[in-house]
Amino acid sequence: MDTDNVFDAATTARYTLTLSCPDQPGIVHSVAGALVSAGCNITESQQYGSDESGTFFMRVALTTTATQPALESHLEPVAGSFNMEWAVHPHDQPVRTLIMASKDGHCLNNLLFAQRSGTLPIEIPAIVSNHPELRPLAEFYGVTFHHIPRTAGNTAEAEAQLRTLIADYDVGLVVLARYMQILSDELCRDLAGRAINIHHSFLPSFKGARPYAQAHARGVKLIGATAHYVTGDLDEGPIIEQDVVRVEHTKTAEQLAATGRDVEGRTLAQAVQWHAEHRVLLDGHRTIVFK
């Protein structure tokens, strides 16, 4: 028996490779060849070529006995020849995620519960809020709570505190789980591709306070939510996930709001999961989601 070729599960690590580059022939062949040379076993592979941008996208899940530096050394020549943006992500390394919320706790609770139950590959070191009401929920889950008040005159100071926390906690993802404050354009640029927001689907029709009451008054038949990356254009960032449910005229405004909270919670959790599993790649103002 040739023991040199025996697959040793005890020493095998799992990684995810993500990449994008100008579309051209030979990309898949070259990537697969580099992975084979590194002793990799490909367990999942998805790719997409965008006609609009001329960009090729790929996500590969793999196992290997090679170290991450060794794996990357095999990929570097291929990445250079195709001018790739690429990354290798260890499968067992959860994304450190800072969650921001104001007073509504439904989205925050969904994320905390999913993380604790093991269905979200994230680690939540801290919660930030501009109000103190959600502190008991954070304490219930054993997560550090930071109250950073926001007023019209302290935006720069509040965001400086937030930046310090992001650095101190080594945060890879920021989630706005019904955080009802607008981030500055500068902070949005700094968090590009690693900050996710959720909002109800009534925008731009029903803006401002009590959107579900406004929707009820107009007799809406669909309740939905949109999860997207944060940009300086309010609620207009690249969309990751959307969901919708049908409602009837018998529903009160309060029942519509309850339905909306449920849709928001699961839509945001799904978007965070796909991001944390490295399934979302940016194609300009669009997203490529490898489900």
LINPEMO-V808370 format. One record per backbone hydrogen bond with DSSP energy under -1.0 kcal/mol. NH is the residue of the N-H (numbers start at 1). CO is the residue of the C=O. E is the energy in kcal/mol with one decimal. If there is no record, write none. Layout:
{{NH	CO	E} {NH	CO	E}}
This chain:
{{3	1	-1.2} {5	2	-1.3} {6	3	-1.1} {11	8	-1.1} {13	64	-3.0} {15	62	-2.5} {16	89	-2.3} {17	60	-3.3} {18	87	-2.3} {19	58	-2.1} {20	85	-1.9} {21	56	-1.7} {23	54	-2.7} {30	26	-2.3} {31	27	-2.7} {32	28	-2.7} {33	29	-2.2} {34	30	-2.1} {35	31	-2.3} {36	32	-2.5} {37	33	-2.3} {38	34	-1.1} {39	36	-1.9} {40	35	-2.6} {41	63	-3.0} {43	61	-2.3} {44	61	-1.6} {46	59	-2.5} {48	57	-2.4} {50	55	-3.1} {54	50	-2.0} {56	21	-3.5} {57	48	-3.0} {58	19	-2.2} {59	46	-2.6} {60	17	-2.8} {61	44	-2.8} {62	15	-2.6} {63	41	-2.2} {64	13	-2.2} {71	67	-2.6} {72	68	-2.7} {73	69	-1.9} {74	70	-1.3} {75	71	-1.3} {76	72	-2.1} {79	75	-2.8} {80	76	-2.5} {81	77	-2.0} {82	78	-1.6} {84	79	-2.6} {85	20	-2.8} {87	18	-2.1} {89	16	-3.0} {91	14	-3.0} {93	90	-1.3} {95	121	-1.9} {97	123	-3.5} {98	173	-2.5} {99	126	-1.7} {100	175	-3.2} {101	128	-2.0} {102	178	-1.6} {109	105	-3.0} {110	106	-1.9} {111	107	-2.0} {112	108	-2.5} {113	109	-2.7} {114	110	-2.4} {115	111	-2.4} {116	112	-2.3} {117	113	-2.4} {119	114	-1.9} {120	114	-1.1} {122	120	-2.0} {123	95	-2.3} {127	144	-2.4} {128	99	-2.7} {129	146	-2.3} {135	132	-1.8} {138	134	-2.0} {139	135	-2.7} {140	136	-2.1} {141	137	-1.4} {143	138	-2.7} {146	127	-2.9} {148	129	-2.7} {158	154	-2.9} {159	155	-2.5} {160	156	-1.8} {161	157	-2.0} {162	158	-2.0} {163	159	-2.6} {164	160	-1.9} {165	161	-2.0} {166	162	-2.5} {167	163	-2.1} {168	164	-3.1} {169	165	-2.7} {170	167	-1.1} {171	166	-2.6} {172	96	-2.6} {173	96	-1.7} {174	194	-2.2} {175	98	-2.6} {176	196	-3.4} {177	100	-2.4} {177	175	-1.2} {178	176	-1.5} {181	179	-1.2} {188	184	-2.4} {189	185	-2.2} {190	186	-2.1} {191	187	-1.8} {192	189	-1.2} {194	191	-2.7} {196	174	-2.4} {197	228	-3.1} {199	226	-1.9} {201	224	-2.2} {205	202	-1.8} {206	202	-1.0} {214	210	-1.9} {215	211	-2.5} {216	212	-2.4} {217	213	-2.1} {218	214	-1.1} {219	216	-1.1} {220	215	-2.0} {223	245	-2.9} {225	243	-2.1} {226	199	-2.7} {227	241	-3.1} {228	197	-2.1} {229	238	-2.5} {230	195	-2.5} {236	233	-2.1} {240	227	-2.8} {241	227	-1.7} {243	225	-1.8} {245	223	-2.8} {247	221	-2.4} {251	248	-1.7} {256	252	-2.4} {257	253	-2.1} {258	254	-2.0} {259	255	-2.3} {260	256	-2.5} {261	257	-2.3} {262	258	-1.8} {263	259	-2.3} {264	260	-2.7} {265	261	-2.3} {266	262	-2.0} {267	263	-2.2} {268	264	-2.4} {269	265	-2.0} {270	266	-2.0} {271	267	-2.1} {272	268	-2.6} {273	269	-2.3} {274	270	-2.5} {275	271	-2.3} {276	272	-2.8} {277	273	-1.9} {278	275	-1.8} {279	274	-2.8} {281	288	-2.7} {283	286	-2.8} {286	283	-1.8} {288	281	-3.5} {290	279	-2.9} {291	289	-1.1}}
